[in-house]
Amino acid sequence: MDVRNRKNDEVSVFRMPLHYPRYSKEDYQDMPEWKLDRVLADYGLSTYGNLAHKRDFAMGAFLWISTHNPKLYQDKS
């Protein structure tokens, strides 16, 4: 998918690497900015913004609820 930004005429292309990143929340919180930029760039995602924004974005994009922990799915009522 090729998306052109009309504001500054940049082109963004989403790329799906062969493997999905397997970092934990703690890994993203401790990851240096250069490595976080590399992970985002590998998937064709934006590397703009400050370090906190990039970490939040990466965690939102790559972290999923674990299906191996049934307690996460129990009704809390």
C-alpha positions as CSV (number, residue, x, y, z in Angstrom):
1,M,0.0,0.0,0.0
2,D,1.5,3.3,-1.1
3,V,0.3,6.5,0.7
4,R,1.4,9.9,-0.3
5,N,1.4,12.7,2.3
6,R,0.0,15.8,0.6
7,K,1.7,18.2,3.1
8,N,5.3,17.4,2.3
9,D,5.0,14.9,-0.6
10,E,6.4,12.0,1.4
11,V,5.5,8.5,0.5
12,S,4.9,5.9,3.2
13,V,4.8,2.2,2.4
14,F,3.7,-0.4,4.9
15,R,6.0,-3.5,4.8
16,M,5.4,-6.7,6.6
17,P,8.6,-8.4,7.5
18,L,8.7,-12.2,7.7
19,H,8.6,-12.2,11.6
20,Y,6.6,-10.1,14.0
21,P,8.6,-8.4,16.7
22,R,8.6,-10.3,20.0
23,Y,9.5,-7.6,22.5
24,S,7.8,-7.2,25.8
25,K,6.5,-3.9,27.3
26,E,9.6,-3.7,29.4
27,D,11.8,-4.2,26.3
28,Y,10.1,-1.2,24.6
29,Q,10.4,0.9,27.7
30,D,14.2,0.3,27.9
31,M,14.9,0.2,24.2
32,P,17.3,2.9,22.9
33,E,15.8,5.3,20.4
34,W,18.0,4.1,17.5
35,K,16.7,0.5,18.0
36,L,13.1,1.7,18.3
37,D,13.5,3.7,15.1
38,R,14.8,0.5,13.4
39,V,11.9,-1.6,14.5
40,L,9.4,1.0,13.3
41,A,11.2,1.6,10.0
42,D,11.3,-2.2,9.4
43,Y,7.5,-2.1,9.3
44,G,7.3,1.1,7.3
45,L,6.0,3.0,10.3
46,S,6.7,6.6,11.2
47,T,9.8,7.4,13.2
48,Y,8.9,11.0,13.9
49,G,8.2,12.3,17.3
50,N,10.0,12.2,20.7
51,L,11.1,9.0,22.3
52,A,8.1,8.7,24.6
53,H,5.7,9.0,21.6
54,K,7.7,6.4,19.7
55,R,7.6,4.0,22.6
56,D,3.8,4.4,23.1
57,F,3.2,4.0,19.4
58,A,5.4,0.8,19.2
59,M,3.7,-0.7,22.2
60,G,0.2,0.1,20.8
61,A,1.1,-1.4,17.4
62,F,3.0,-4.5,18.5
63,L,1.8,-5.6,21.9
64,W,-1.2,-7.8,22.1
65,I,-3.2,-9.4,25.0
66,S,-1.7,-12.7,25.8
67,T,-3.9,-15.6,24.9
68,H,-1.9,-17.8,27.2
69,N,-3.2,-16.2,30.3
70,P,-6.8,-17.2,30.8
71,K,-7.2,-14.9,33.9
72,L,-7.1,-11.9,31.5
73,Y,-10.4,-13.1,30.0
74,Q,-12.4,-13.9,33.2
75,D,-15.4,-11.8,33.9
76,K,-14.6,-9.4,36.8
77,S,-18.2,-8.7,37.8
